[in-house]
Amino acid sequence: MKKMLLVLFTVFSFFAIGFTQVAFAADLDNGEKVFSANCAACHAGGNNAIMPDKTLKKDVLEANSMNGIDAITYQVKNGKNAMPAFGGRLVDEDIEDAASYVLSQSEKGW
């Protein structure tokens, strides 16, 4: 009986972990599409056409405390300086996917 319960618990745990990861995994393909349609005009290649020193490069994101999903999504939703707010134009999931795409690309060096 104990072995059967252990097996059932183990199987349930694997399913629960698997579904949790799927639910929270960013869709980088969607993030790339959202970025291309909404961000690339100013941030192509991780650059910044308006404020050249505020790029999306890894070292600059780190220096400006923008190297996390929460920080990027907050700025995208609310805007800052010359950057418009996208919170009223994009759904949260698209913003989070785009933020994940930015972080992924910054890790790769754009």
Biopython code that builds the backbone (N, CA, C, O; Angstrom):
import numpy as np
from Bio.PDB.StructureBuilder import StructureBuilder

atoms = [
    (1, "MET", "N", (0.822, -1.200, 0.000)),
    (1, "MET", "CA", (0.000, 0.000, 0.000)),
    (1, "MET", "C", (0.867, 1.266, 0.000)),
    (1, "MET", "O", (0.595, 2.218, -0.731)),
    (2, "LYS", "N", (1.925, 1.258, 0.841)),
    (2, "LYS", "CA", (2.802, 2.424, 0.908)),
    (2, "LYS", "C", (3.503, 2.654, -0.432)),
    (2, "LYS", "O", (3.657, 3.789, -0.881)),
    (3, "LYS", "N", (3.926, 1.543, -1.065)),
    (3, "LYS", "CA", (4.588, 1.661, -2.364)),
    (3, "LYS", "C", (3.642, 2.237, -3.405)),
    (3, "LYS", "O", (4.036, 3.069, -4.223)),
    (4, "MET", "N", (2.417, 1.800, -3.369)),
    (4, "MET", "CA", (1.430, 2.291, -4.329)),
    (4, "MET", "C", (1.182, 3.783, -4.125)),
    (4, "MET", "O", (1.095, 4.533, -5.097)),
    (5, "LEU", "N", (1.070, 4.216, -2.884)),
    (5, "LEU", "CA", (0.884, 5.635, -2.593)),
    (5, "LEU", "C", (2.107, 6.440, -3.027)),
    (5, "LEU", "O", (1.969, 7.543, -3.556)),
    (6, "LEU", "N", (3.290, 5.897, -2.808)),
    (6, "LEU", "CA", (4.518, 6.569, -3.215)),
    (6, "LEU", "C", (4.567, 6.715, -4.735)),
    (6, "LEU", "O", (4.939, 7.772, -5.246)),
    (7, "VAL", "N", (4.199, 5.675, -5.445)),
    (7, "VAL", "CA", (4.183, 5.729, -6.910)),
    (7, "VAL", "C", (3.169, 6.762, -7.386)),
    (7, "VAL", "O", (3.474, 7.566, -8.267)),
    (8, "LEU", "N", (1.980, 6.747, -6.820)),
    (8, "LEU", "CA", (0.957, 7.713, -7.210)),
    (8, "LEU", "C", (1.404, 9.142, -6.909)),
    (8, "LEU", "O", (1.198, 10.038, -7.728)),
    (9, "PHE", "N", (2.011, 9.364, -5.747)),
    (9, "PHE", "CA", (2.506, 10.690, -5.388)),
    (9, "PHE", "C", (3.581, 11.137, -6.374)),
    (9, "PHE", "O", (3.576, 12.285, -6.817)),
    (10, "THR", "N", (4.497, 10.245, -6.719)),
    (10, "THR", "CA", (5.576, 10.567, -7.649)),
    (10, "THR", "C", (5.021, 10.929, -9.021)),
    (10, "THR", "O", (5.435, 11.923, -9.616)),
    (11, "VAL", "N", (4.093, 10.132, -9.520)),
    (11, "VAL", "CA", (3.485, 10.411, -10.823)),
    (11, "VAL", "C", (2.742, 11.742, -10.779)),
    (11, "VAL", "O", (2.884, 12.561, -11.686)),
    (12, "PHE", "N", (1.960, 11.959, -9.741)),
    (12, "PHE", "CA", (1.229, 13.222, -9.609)),
    (12, "PHE", "C", (2.196, 14.400, -9.568)),
    (12, "PHE", "O", (1.942, 15.430, -10.193)),
    (13, "SER", "N", (3.303, 14.261, -8.840)),
    (13, "SER", "CA", (4.289, 15.341, -8.733)),
    (13, "SER", "C", (4.878, 15.694, -10.080)),
    (13, "SER", "O", (5.025, 16.873, -10.403)),
    (14, "PHE", "N", (5.220, 14.687, -10.875)),
    (14, "PHE", "CA", (5.781, 14.946, -12.208)),
    (14, "PHE", "C", (4.781, 15.690, -13.086)),
    (14, "PHE", "O", (5.147, 16.627, -13.796)),
    (15, "PHE", "N", (3.510, 15.267, -13.035)),
    (15, "PHE", "CA", (2.496, 15.961, -13.824)),
    (15, "PHE", "C", (2.305, 17.395, -13.342)),
    (15, "PHE", "O", (2.220, 18.317, -14.153)),
    (16, "ALA", "N", (2.236, 17.584, -12.036)),
    (16, "ALA", "CA", (2.032, 18.921, -11.479)),
    (16, "ALA", "C", (3.181, 19.842, -11.846)),
    (16, "ALA", "O", (2.952, 20.985, -12.242)),
    (17, "ILE", "N", (4.405, 19.370, -11.724)),
    (17, "ILE", "CA", (5.574, 20.182, -12.072)),
    (17, "ILE", "C", (5.571, 20.487, -13.561)),
    (17, "ILE", "O", (5.834, 21.620, -13.962)),
    (18, "GLY", "N", (5.281, 19.503, -14.370)),
    (18, "GLY", "CA", (5.254, 19.705, -15.821)),
    (18, "GLY", "C", (4.222, 20.730, -16.242)),
    (18, "GLY", "O", (4.513, 21.601, -17.061)),
    (19, "PHE", "N", (3.022, 20.638, -15.692)),
    (19, "PHE", "CA", (1.976, 21.593, -16.045)),
    (19, "PHE", "C", (2.281, 22.982, -15.522)),
    (19, "PHE", "O", (1.955, 23.971, -16.180)),
    (20, "THR", "N", (2.889, 23.078, -14.373)),
    (20, "THR", "CA", (3.257, 24.383, -13.820)),
    (20, "THR", "C", (4.280, 25.058, -14.718)),
    (20, "THR", "O", (4.169, 26.252, -14.994)),
    (21, "GLN", "N", (5.264, 24.314, -15.171)),
    (21, "GLN", "CA", (6.286, 24.892, -16.041)),
    (21, "GLN", "C", (5.682, 25.356, -17.355)),
    (21, "GLN", "O", (6.058, 26.410, -17.869)),
    (22, "VAL", "N", (4.764, 24.595, -17.901)),
    (22, "VAL", "CA", (4.133, 24.988, -19.148)),
    (22, "VAL", "C", (3.319, 26.265, -18.952)),
    (22, "VAL", "O", (3.330, 27.151, -19.807)),
    (23, "ALA", "N", (2.617, 26.354, -17.833)),
    (23, "ALA", "CA", (1.761, 27.505, -17.575)),
    (23, "ALA", "C", (2.563, 28.791, -17.416)),
    (23, "ALA", "O", (2.076, 29.868, -17.759)),
    (24, "PHE", "N", (3.790, 28.691, -16.899)),
    (24, "PHE", "CA", (4.563, 29.882, -16.634)),
    (24, "PHE", "C", (5.674, 30.115, -17.653)),
    (24, "PHE", "O", (6.388, 31.114, -17.565)),
    (25, "ALA", "N", (5.829, 29.228, -18.599)),
    (25, "ALA", "CA", (6.889, 29.383, -19.584)),
    (25, "ALA", "C", (6.539, 30.504, -20.559)),
    (25, "ALA", "O", (5.410, 30.611, -21.037)),
    (26, "ALA", "N", (7.529, 31.325, -20.835)),
    (26, "ALA", "CA", (7.322, 32.417, -21.781)),
    (26, "ALA", "C", (7.322, 31.862, -23.198)),
    (26, "ALA", "O", (8.005, 30.882, -23.495)),
    (27, "ASP", "N", (6.571, 32.483, -24.040)),
    (27, "ASP", "CA", (6.518, 32.122, -25.452)),
    (27, "ASP", "C", (7.447, 33.080, -26.191)),
    (27, "ASP", "O", (7.048, 34.183, -26.565)),
    (28, "LEU", "N", (8.690, 32.646, -26.397)),
    (28, "LEU", "CA", (9.686, 33.518, -27.025)),
    (28, "LEU", "C", (9.353, 33.823, -28.477)),
    (28, "LEU", "O", (9.690, 34.898, -28.974)),
    (29, "ASP", "N", (8.697, 32.894, -29.165)),
    (29, "ASP", "CA", (8.287, 33.170, -30.544)),
    (29, "ASP", "C", (7.270, 34.309, -30.568)),
    (29, "ASP", "O", (7.363, 35.221, -31.389)),
    (30, "ASN", "N", (6.301, 34.244, -29.659)),
    (30, "ASN", "CA", (5.328, 35.334, -29.563)),
    (30, "ASN", "C", (6.029, 36.615, -29.126)),
    (30, "ASN", "O", (5.730, 37.692, -29.641)),
    (31, "GLY", "N", (6.959, 36.505, -28.180)),
    (31, "GLY", "CA", (7.705, 37.668, -27.726)),
    (31, "GLY", "C", (8.453, 38.349, -28.851)),
    (31, "GLY", "O", (8.509, 39.578, -28.913)),
    (32, "GLU", "N", (9.027, 37.555, -29.740)),
    (32, "GLU", "CA", (9.733, 38.122, -30.897)),
    (32, "GLU", "C", (8.759, 38.847, -31.818)),
    (32, "GLU", "O", (9.070, 39.924, -32.325)),
    (33, "LYS", "N", (7.590, 38.267, -32.035)),
    (33, "LYS", "CA", (6.586, 38.907, -32.887)),
    (33, "LYS", "C", (6.103, 40.223, -32.286)),
    (33, "LYS", "O", (5.981, 41.228, -32.987)),
    (34, "VAL", "N", (5.827, 40.207, -30.974)),
    (34, "VAL", "CA", (5.364, 41.414, -30.289)),
    (34, "VAL", "C", (6.458, 42.477, -30.343)),
    (34, "VAL", "O", (6.180, 43.645, -30.615)),
    (35, "PHE", "N", (7.699, 42.075, -30.085)),
    (35, "PHE", "CA", (8.834, 43.003, -30.127)),
    (35, "PHE", "C", (8.975, 43.607, -31.527)),
    (35, "PHE", "O", (9.122, 44.820, -31.674)),
    (36, "SER", "N", (8.929, 42.759, -32.545)),
    (36, "SER", "CA", (9.078, 43.236, -33.925)),
    (36, "SER", "C", (7.988, 44.226, -34.313)),
    (36, "SER", "O", (8.250, 45.204, -35.013)),
    (37, "ALA", "N", (6.767, 43.971, -33.856)),
    (37, "ALA", "CA", (5.636, 44.822, -34.230)),
    (37, "ALA", "C", (5.551, 46.113, -33.417)),
    (37, "ALA", "O", (4.997, 47.104, -33.893)),
    (38, "ASN", "N", (6.094, 46.115, -32.194)),
    (38, "ASN", "CA", (5.876, 47.253, -31.310)),
    (38, "ASN", "C", (7.136, 47.941, -30.799)),
    (38, "ASN", "O", (7.085, 49.106, -30.406)),
    (39, "CYS", "N", (8.247, 47.248, -30.798)),
    (39, "CYS", "CA", (9.445, 47.770, -30.138)),
    (39, "CYS", "C", (10.617, 48.009, -31.095)),
    (39, "CYS", "O", (11.451, 48.884, -30.861)),
    (40, "ALA", "N", (10.669, 47.228, -32.168)),
    (40, "ALA", "CA", (11.840, 47.244, -33.043)),
    (40, "ALA", "C", (12.076, 48.589, -33.726)),
    (40, "ALA", "O", (13.205, 48.885, -34.116)),
    (41, "ALA", "N", (11.044, 49.401, -33.878)),
    (41, "ALA", "CA", (11.240, 50.704, -34.521)),
    (41, "ALA", "C", (12.281, 51.524, -33.768)),
    (41, "ALA", "O", (13.069, 52.241, -34.385)),
    (42, "CYS", "N", (12.291, 51.425, -32.463)),
    (42, "CYS", "CA", (13.271, 52.160, -31.645)),
    (42, "CYS", "C", (14.381, 51.264, -31.108)),
    (42, "CYS", "O", (15.478, 51.741, -30.817)),
    (43, "HIS", "N", (14.100, 49.962, -30.973)),
    (43, "HIS", "CA", (15.039, 49.063, -30.292)),
    (43, "HIS", "C", (15.567, 47.941, -31.179)),
    (43, "HIS", "O", (15.904, 46.875, -30.665)),
    (44, "ALA", "N", (15.649, 48.140, -32.467)),
    (44, "ALA", "CA", (16.158, 47.098, -33.367)),
    (44, "ALA", "C", (17.560, 46.687, -32.944)),
    (44, "ALA", "O", (18.415, 47.527, -32.665)),
    (45, "GLY", "N", (17.775, 45.388, -32.903)),
    (45, "GLY", "CA", (19.092, 44.871, -32.543)),
    (45, "GLY", "C", (19.504, 45.164, -31.113)),
    (45, "GLY", "O", (20.684, 45.085, -30.773)),
    (46, "GLY", "N", (18.531, 45.504, -30.272)),
    (46, "GLY", "CA", (18.838, 45.813, -28.881)),
    (46, "GLY", "C", (19.344, 47.225, -28.673)),
    (46, "GLY", "O", (19.761, 47.579, -27.570)),
    (47, "ASN", "N", (19.312, 48.023, -29.705)),
    (47, "ASN", "CA", (19.771, 49.410, -29.607)),
    (47, "ASN", "C", (18.634, 50.315, -29.143)),
    (47, "ASN", "O", (17.542, 49.841, -28.831)),
    (48, "ASN", "N", (18.897, 51.608, -29.102)),
    (48, "ASN", "CA", (17.874, 52.578, -28.743)),
    (48, "ASN", "C", (18.068, 53.795, -29.648)),
    (48, "ASN", "O", (19.031, 54.546, -29.493)),
    (49, "ALA", "N", (17.161, 53.980, -30.576)),
    (49, "ALA", "CA", (17.279, 55.056, -31.564)),
    (49, "ALA", "C", (17.018, 56.431, -30.953)),
    (49, "ALA", "O", (17.467, 57.437, -31.503)),
    (50, "ILE", "N", (16.309, 56.496, -29.839)),
    (50, "ILE", "CA", (15.950, 57.771, -29.224)),
    (50, "ILE", "C", (16.980, 58.192, -28.172)),
    (50, "ILE", "O", (17.439, 59.334, -28.164)),
    (51, "MET", "N", (17.332, 57.269, -27.296)),
    (51, "MET", "CA", (18.314, 57.521, -26.234)),
    (51, "MET", "C", (19.424, 56.474, -26.375)),
    (51, "MET", "O", (19.363, 55.423, -25.736)),
    (52, "PRO", "N", (20.429, 56.747, -27.200)),
    (52, "PRO", "CA", (21.430, 55.742, -27.553)),
    (52, "PRO", "C", (22.154, 55.070, -26.384)),
    (52, "PRO", "O", (22.651, 53.954, -26.539)),
    (53, "ASP", "N", (22.225, 55.708, -25.244)),
    (53, "ASP", "CA", (22.906, 55.090, -24.103)),
    (53, "ASP", "C", (21.998, 54.139, -23.314)),
    (53, "ASP", "O", (22.483, 53.446, -22.420)),
    (54, "LYS", "N", (20.713, 54.088, -23.614)),
    (54, "LYS", "CA", (19.757, 53.225, -22.918)),
    (54, "LYS", "C", (19.367, 52.045, -23.806)),
    (54, "LYS", "O", (18.203, 51.888, -24.174)),
    (55, "THR", "N", (20.348, 51.228, -24.139)),
    (55, "THR", "CA", (20.093, 50.082, -25.010)),
    (55, "THR", "C", (19.496, 48.925, -24.226)),
    (55, "THR", "O", (19.293, 49.006, -23.014)),
    (56, "LEU", "N", (19.224, 47.862, -24.939)),
    (56, "LEU", "CA", (18.720, 46.635, -24.330)),
    (56, "LEU", "C", (19.831, 45.596, -24.226)),
    (56, "LEU", "O", (19.562, 44.399, -24.129)),
    (57, "LYS", "N", (21.067, 46.052, -24.245)),
    (57, "LYS", "CA", (22.220, 45.165, -24.094)),
    (57, "LYS", "C", (22.325, 44.744, -22.629)),
    (57, "LYS", "O", (21.932, 45.485, -21.728)),
    (58, "LYS", "N", (22.852, 43.565, -22.409)),
    (58, "LYS", "CA", (22.892, 42.970, -21.079)),
    (58, "LYS", "C", (23.531, 43.891, -20.040)),
    (58, "LYS", "O", (22.968, 44.084, -18.963)),
    (59, "ASP", "N", (24.688, 44.458, -20.343)),
    (59, "ASP", "CA", (25.384, 45.284, -19.356)),
    (59, "ASP", "C", (24.608, 46.555, -19.024)),
    (59, "ASP", "O", (24.622, 47.013, -17.882)),
    (60, "VAL", "N", (23.935, 47.123, -20.015)),
    (60, "VAL", "CA", (23.151, 48.344, -19.788)),
    (60, "VAL", "C", (21.886, 48.021, -18.989)),
    (60, "VAL", "O", (21.510, 48.775, -18.091)),
    (61, "LEU", "N", (21.235, 46.908, -19.310)),
    (61, "LEU", "CA", (20.064, 46.500, -18.538)),
    (61, "LEU", "C", (20.442, 46.290, -17.075)),
    (61, "LEU", "O", (19.722, 46.721, -16.174)),
    (62, "GLU", "N", (21.570, 45.630, -16.844)),
    (62, "GLU", "CA", (22.026, 45.405, -15.474)),
    (62, "GLU", "C", (22.343, 46.720, -14.769)),
    (62, "GLU", "O", (21.942, 46.922, -13.622)),
    (63, "ALA", "N", (23.050, 47.604, -15.439)),
    (63, "ALA", "CA", (23.439, 48.883, -14.840)),
    (63, "ALA", "C", (22.227, 49.739, -14.469)),
    (63, "ALA", "O", (22.285, 50.531, -13.529)),
    (64, "ASN", "N", (21.129, 49.574, -15.213)),
    (64, "ASN", "CA", (19.920, 50.367, -14.969)),
    (64, "ASN", "C", (18.847, 49.593, -14.200)),
    (64, "ASN", "O", (17.690, 50.012, -14.148)),
    (65, "SER", "N", (19.232, 48.475, -13.610)),
    (65, "SER", "CA", (18.301, 47.613, -12.861)),
    (65, "SER", "C", (17.084, 47.231, -13.699)),
    (65, "SER", "O", (15.963, 47.179, -13.193)),
    (66, "MET", "N", (17.310, 46.970, -14.961)),
    (66, "MET", "CA", (16.240, 46.571, -15.880)),
    (66, "MET", "C", (16.446, 45.142, -16.388)),
    (66, "MET", "O", (15.944, 44.784, -17.453)),
    (67, "ASN", "N", (17.174, 44.337, -15.637)),
    (67, "ASN", "CA", (17.516, 42.994, -16.094)),
    (67, "ASN", "C", (16.623, 41.916, -15.490)),
    (67, "ASN", "O", (17.091, 40.829, -15.151)),
    (68, "GLY", "N", (15.338, 42.223, -15.358)),
    (68, "GLY", "CA", (14.374, 41.241, -14.870)),
    (68, "GLY", "C", (13.024, 41.438, -15.538)),
    (68, "GLY", "O", (12.712, 42.530, -16.014)),
    (69, "ILE", "N", (12.238, 40.396, -15.571)),
    (69, "ILE", "CA", (10.914, 40.435, -16.205)),
    (69, "ILE", "C", (10.045, 41.521, -15.582)),
    (69, "ILE", "O", (9.395, 42.280, -16.300)),
    (70, "ASP", "N", (10.029, 41.601, -14.254)),
    (70, "ASP", "CA", (9.171, 42.585, -13.586)),
    (70, "ASP", "C", (9.542, 44.017, -13.962)),
    (70, "ASP", "O", (8.665, 44.836, -14.233)),
    (71, "ALA", "N", (10.826, 44.316, -13.980)),
    (71, "ALA", "CA", (11.268, 45.676, -14.305)),
    (71, "ALA", "C", (10.922, 46.036, -15.744)),
    (71, "ALA", "O", (10.445, 47.138, -16.013)),
    (72, "ILE", "N", (11.160, 45.118, -16.661)),
    (72, "ILE", "CA", (10.877, 45.390, -18.078)),
    (72, "ILE", "C", (9.379, 45.508, -18.305)),
    (72, "ILE", "O", (8.928, 46.437, -18.975)),
    (73, "THR", "N", (8.598, 44.579, -17.755)),
    (73, "THR", "CA", (7.149, 44.654, -17.977)),
    (73, "THR", "C", (6.571, 45.933, -17.387)),
    (73, "THR", "O", (5.669, 46.528, -17.977)),
    (74, "TYR", "N", (7.072, 46.365, -16.235)),
    (74, "TYR", "CA", (6.591, 47.612, -15.633)),
    (74, "TYR", "C", (6.844, 48.797, -16.573)),
    (74, "TYR", "O", (5.960, 49.628, -16.786)),
    (75, "GLN", "N", (8.054, 48.865, -17.129)),
    (75, "GLN", "CA", (8.372, 49.982, -18.017)),
    (75, "GLN", "C", (7.569, 49.915, -19.311)),
    (75, "GLN", "O", (7.109, 50.941, -19.812)),
    (76, "VAL", "N", (7.402, 48.724, -19.847)),
    (76, "VAL", "CA", (6.624, 48.592, -21.085)),
    (76, "VAL", "C", (5.174, 48.993, -20.835)),
    (76, "VAL", "O", (4.582, 49.704, -21.648)),
    (77, "LYS", "N", (4.602, 48.551, -19.733)),
    (77, "LYS", "CA", (3.211, 48.891, -19.425)),
    (77, "LYS", "C", (3.013, 50.382, -19.178)),
    (77, "LYS", "O", (2.035, 50.969, -19.642)),
    (78, "ASN", "N", (3.938, 50.989, -18.449)),
    (78, "ASN", "CA", (3.759, 52.365, -17.987)),
    (78, "ASN", "C", (4.530, 53.417, -18.766)),
    (78, "ASN", "O", (4.238, 54.607, -18.646)),
    (79, "GLY", "N", (5.508, 53.005, -19.560)),
    (79, "GLY", "CA", (6.333, 53.958, -20.288)),
    (79, "GLY", "C", (7.274, 54.697, -19.355)),
    (79, "GLY", "O", (7.176, 54.583, -18.133)),
    (80, "LYS", "N", (8.186, 55.458, -19.945)),
    (80, "LYS", "CA", (9.119, 56.271, -19.166)),
    (80, "LYS", "C", (9.882, 57.158, -20.138)),
    (80, "LYS", "O", (10.344, 56.703, -21.185)),
    (81, "ASN", "N", (10.006, 58.421, -19.778)),
    (81, "ASN", "CA", (10.685, 59.393, -20.639)),
    (81, "ASN", "C", (10.066, 59.366, -22.040)),
    (81, "ASN", "O", (8.862, 59.575, -22.189)),
    (82, "ALA", "N", (10.877, 59.112, -23.059)),
    (82, "ALA", "CA", (10.374, 59.123, -24.433)),
    (82, "ALA", "C", (9.616, 57.846, -24.808)),
    (82, "ALA", "O", (8.966, 57.797, -25.852)),
    (83, "MET", "N", (9.693, 56.823, -23.970)),
    (83, "MET", "CA", (9.026, 55.560, -24.284)),
    (83, "MET", "C", (7.551, 55.636, -23.903)),
    (83, "MET", "O", (7.214, 55.931, -22.756)),
    (84, "PRO", "N", (6.678, 55.369, -24.867)),
    (84, "PRO", "CA", (5.239, 55.395, -24.562)),
    (84, "PRO", "C", (4.823, 54.171, -23.745)),
    (84, "PRO", "O", (5.515, 53.153, -23.735)),
    (85, "ALA", "N", (3.700, 54.282, -23.073)),
    (85, "ALA", "CA", (3.135, 53.160, -22.322)),
    (85, "ALA", "C", (2.391, 52.233, -23.286)),
    (85, "ALA", "O", (1.622, 52.687, -24.133)),
    (86, "PHE", "N", (2.629, 50.950, -23.145)),
    (86, "PHE", "CA", (1.953, 49.962, -23.981)),
    (86, "PHE", "C", (0.905, 49.178, -23.202)),
    (86, "PHE", "O", (0.287, 48.264, -23.748)),
    (87, "GLY", "N", (0.695, 49.522, -21.936)),
    (87, "GLY", "CA", (-0.261, 48.803, -21.098)),
    (87, "GLY", "C", (-1.674, 48.823, -21.633)),
    (87, "GLY", "O", (-2.419, 47.865, -21.427)),
    (88, "GLY", "N", (-2.061, 49.872, -22.305)),
    (88, "GLY", "CA", (-3.398, 49.951, -22.864)),
    (88, "GLY", "C", (-3.513, 49.354, -24.250)),
    (88, "GLY", "O", (-4.616, 49.201, -24.776)),
    (89, "ARG", "N", (-2.383, 49.017, -24.845)),
    (89, "ARG", "CA", (-2.372, 48.488, -26.221)),
    (89, "ARG", "C", (-2.107, 46.991, -26.298)),
    (89, "ARG", "O", (-2.580, 46.311, -27.209)),
    (90, "LEU", "N", (-1.340, 46.484, -25.327)),
    (90, "LEU", "CA", (-0.955, 45.075, -25.349)),
    (90, "LEU", "C", (-1.476, 44.378, -24.098)),
    (90, "LEU", "O", (-1.570, 44.987, -23.032)),
    (91, "VAL", "N", (-1.812, 43.103, -24.232)),
    (91, "VAL", "CA", (-2.227, 42.319, -23.073)),
    (91, "VAL", "C", (-0.995, 41.921, -22.269)),
    (91, "VAL", "O", (0.116, 41.878, -22.797)),
    (92, "ASP", "N", (-1.202, 41.631, -20.991)),
    (92, "ASP", "CA", (-0.091, 41.304, -20.090)),
    (92, "ASP", "C", (0.769, 40.159, -20.615)),
    (92, "ASP", "O", (1.996, 40.212, -20.525)),
    (93, "GLU", "N", (0.139, 39.135, -21.157)),
    (93, "GLU", "CA", (0.883, 37.978, -21.660)),
    (93, "GLU", "C", (1.840, 38.381, -22.777)),
    (93, "GLU", "O", (2.979, 37.914, -22.807)),
    (94, "ASP", "N", (1.403, 39.232, -23.689)),
    (94, "ASP", "CA", (2.273, 39.682, -24.776)),
    (94, "ASP", "C", (3.435, 40.515, -24.241)),
    (94, "ASP", "O", (4.561, 40.403, -24.726)),
    (95, "ILE", "N", (3.160, 41.342, -23.248)),
    (95, "ILE", "CA", (4.222, 42.159, -22.649)),
    (95, "ILE", "C", (5.246, 41.263, -21.954)),
    (95, "ILE", "O", (6.451, 41.480, -22.088)),
    (96, "GLU", "N", (4.783, 40.275, -21.225)),
    (96, "GLU", "CA", (5.688, 39.351, -20.546)),
    (96, "GLU", "C", (6.499, 38.531, -21.546)),
    (96, "GLU", "O", (7.687, 38.289, -21.332)),
    (97, "ASP", "N", (5.870, 38.106, -22.627)),
    (97, "ASP", "CA", (6.594, 37.367, -23.660)),
    (97, "ASP", "C", (7.667, 38.247, -24.307)),
    (97, "ASP", "O", (8.783, 37.791, -24.552)),
    (98, "ALA", "N", (7.327, 39.500, -24.581)),
    (98, "ALA", "CA", (8.299, 40.424, -25.166)),
    (98, "ALA", "C", (9.448, 40.685, -24.193)),
    (98, "ALA", "O", (10.604, 40.754, -24.609)),
    (99, "ALA", "N", (9.143, 40.830, -22.910)),
    (99, "ALA", "CA", (10.187, 41.036, -21.898)),
    (99, "ALA", "C", (11.109, 39.819, -21.832)),
    (99, "ALA", "O", (12.325, 39.967, -21.716)),
    (100, "SER", "N", (10.546, 38.640, -21.902)),
    (100, "SER", "CA", (11.359, 37.420, -21.896)),
    (100, "SER", "C", (12.228, 37.343, -23.144)),
    (100, "SER", "O", (13.383, 36.922, -23.078)),
    (101, "TYR", "N", (11.678, 37.747, -24.267)),
    (101, "TYR", "CA", (12.443, 37.785, -25.512)),
    (101, "TYR", "C", (13.623, 38.758, -25.386)),
    (101, "TYR", "O", (14.739, 38.434, -25.790)),
    (102, "VAL", "N", (13.374, 39.949, -24.826)),
    (102, "VAL", "CA", (14.439, 40.938, -24.641)),
    (102, "VAL", "C", (15.553, 40.363, -23.771)),
    (102, "VAL", "O", (16.730, 40.480, -24.112)),
    (103, "LEU", "N", (15.189, 39.746, -22.653)),
    (103, "LEU", "CA", (16.199, 39.167, -21.771)),
    (103, "LEU", "C", (16.962, 38.042, -22.458)),
    (103, "LEU", "O", (18.179, 37.925, -22.317)),
    (104, "SER", "N", (16.240, 37.224, -23.197)),
    (104, "SER", "CA", (16.882, 36.148, -23.937)),
    (104, "SER", "C", (17.888, 36.671, -24.955)),
    (104, "SER", "O", (19.005, 36.166, -25.063)),
    (105, "GLN", "N", (17.478, 37.677, -25.687)),
    (105, "GLN", "CA", (18.374, 38.271, -26.691)),
    (105, "GLN", "C", (19.558, 38.989, -26.035)),
    (105, "GLN", "O", (20.674, 38.946, -26.554)),
    (106, "SER", "N", (19.320, 39.636, -24.914)),
    (106, "SER", "CA", (20.436, 40.312, -24.237)),
    (106, "SER", "C", (21.473, 39.306, -23.768)),
    (106, "SER", "O", (22.670, 39.592, -23.798)),
    (107, "GLU", "N", (21.034, 38.135, -23.336)),
    (107, "GLU", "CA", (21.959, 37.072, -22.932)),
    (107, "GLU", "C", (22.775, 36.582, -24.123)),
    (107, "GLU", "O", (23.937, 36.204, -23.969)),
    (108, "LYS", "N", (22.176, 36.589, -25.299)),
    (108, "LYS", "CA", (22.856, 36.127, -26.510)),
    (108, "LYS", "C", (23.705, 37.217, -27.154)),
    (108, "LYS", "O", (24.455, 36.943, -28.091)),
    (109, "GLY", "N", (23.592, 38.462, -26.658)),
    (109, "GLY", "CA", (24.353, 39.557, -27.254)),
    (109, "GLY", "C", (23.675, 40.199, -28.448)),
    (109, "GLY", "O", (24.311, 40.907, -29.230)),
    (110, "TRP", "N", (22.378, 39.948, -28.586)),
    (110, "TRP", "CA", (21.590, 40.478, -29.697)),
    (110, "TRP", "C", (22.237, 40.046, -30.988)),
    (110, "TRP", "O", (21.745, 40.378, -32.067)),
]
sb = StructureBuilder()
sb.init_structure("model")
sb.init_model(0)
sb.init_chain("A")
sb.init_seg("    ")
for serial, (resi, resn, name, xyz) in enumerate(atoms, 1):
    if name == "N":
        sb.init_residue(resn, " ", resi, " ")
    sb.init_atom(name, np.array(xyz, "f"), 0.0, 1.0, " ", f" {name:<3s}", serial, name[0])
structure = sb.get_structure()
